[in-house]
Amino acid sequence: MSSQNRLRWRAVLISRAARLCLWMAPEWLRDRWLGVLWRAMFLGPDDGPHRAGEIVLADLRTYAFLDRSTIFDSDPLVMAYREGRRSVALRLMNYLNLDEDAVQKLMEVDDGLGD
């Protein structure tokens, strides 16, 4: 096994062990750690989104209807699907615990990817 594959395998084992510890923890502790992990993925040291985080959150904002209300559809399954996307994005925003200025900035960010 090459050293690179050995490192990958070790990362997989560490990830599995961390996931097991996280899901065996009490719910309040699990929520706190998930918040820490989500913040580490999207926020920089100043507790504001770094550029990659801004781009991903801007795309998520559009995909999950955070910048507008969910578009109505007469099919209840389509509406449930859209509301599910929106609720996941709202949960992420809750974990990030951004202040109003940061959220407003995110609403104005152009992800640079076009529509």
C-alpha positions in Angstrom: 0.0 0.0 0.0 1.4 3.4 -1.0 1.9 6.1 1.6 -0.8 8.2 0.0 -3.3 5.3 0.2 -2.2 4.7 3.8 -3.0 8.3 4.7 -6.3 8.1 3.0 -7.2 4.9 4.8 -6.2 6.5 8.1 -8.4 9.6 7.4 -11.3 7.2 6.7 -10.8 5.4 10.0 -10.5 8.7 11.9 -13.6 10.0 10.2 -15.6 6.9 11.1 -14.5 7.0 14.7 -15.3 10.7 15.0 -18.8 10.1 13.5 -19.4 7.3 15.9 -18.4 9.4 18.9 -20.5 12.3 17.7 -23.7 10.2 17.3 -23.2 8.5 20.6 -23.1 11.8 22.4 -26.1 13.4 24.1 -28.2 15.5 21.7 -27.2 18.8 23.2 -23.5 18.0 22.8 -24.0 16.7 19.3 -25.8 19.9 18.3 -23.0 22.0 19.8 -20.3 20.0 17.9 -22.2 20.1 14.7 -22.4 23.8 15.0 -18.6 24.0 15.5 -18.0 21.8 12.5 -20.4 23.7 10.2 -18.8 27.0 11.3 -15.4 25.7 10.6 -16.4 24.7 7.1 -17.9 28.1 6.1 -16.5 30.8 8.4 -13.1 32.3 8.6 -11.3 33.4 11.8 -13.3 36.7 12.0 -16.6 34.7 12.1 -17.5 35.9 8.7 -17.8 33.6 5.7 -14.6 33.2 3.7 -14.8 33.5 -0.1 -15.4 29.8 -0.7 -18.1 29.8 2.0 -19.7 32.9 0.4 -19.9 31.2 -2.9 -21.4 28.0 -1.6 -23.9 29.8 0.7 -24.9 32.1 -2.2 -25.6 29.1 -4.3 -27.5 27.4 -1.4 -29.5 30.6 -0.9 -30.8 30.5 -4.5 -31.3 26.7 -4.6 -33.2 26.6 -1.2 -35.4 29.6 -1.8 -33.8 31.6 1.1 -33.9 34.8 -0.9 -37.6 34.5 -1.7 -40.6 32.5 -0.5 -41.0 29.0 -1.8 -42.6 29.1 -5.2 -46.1 27.6 -5.0 -47.0 24.5 -6.9 -50.3 22.7 -7.0 -48.6 19.4 -6.5 -48.1 18.8 -2.8 -45.1 16.5 -3.3 -43.3 19.3 -5.2 -44.1 21.8 -2.4 -42.9 19.3 0.2 -39.7 18.9 -1.7 -39.1 22.6 -2.0 -39.9 23.2 1.7 -37.5 20.4 2.6 -34.7 22.1 0.7 -35.5 25.3 2.4 -35.6 23.8 5.9 -32.1 22.2 5.4 -30.7 25.6 4.4 -32.3 27.3 7.4 -30.9 24.7 9.7 -27.4 25.4 8.3 -27.9 29.1 8.8 -29.0 28.5 12.3 -25.8 26.5 13.0 -23.7 29.3 11.5 -25.3 31.7 13.9 -24.5 34.7 11.7 -25.4 38.2 12.7 -27.9 40.3 10.6 -25.1 42.2 8.7 -23.5 39.0 7.6 -26.8 37.5 6.5 -27.6 40.7 4.5 -24.1 40.5 2.9 -24.7 36.9 1.9 -28.0 37.9 0.3 -26.2 40.4 -1.9 -23.2 38.2 -2.8 -23.0 37.1 -6.4 -21.7 33.6 -6.5 -19.8 34.4 -9.8 -21.2 31.3 -11.4 -24.0 32.9 -13.4 -27.5 31.6 -13.5 
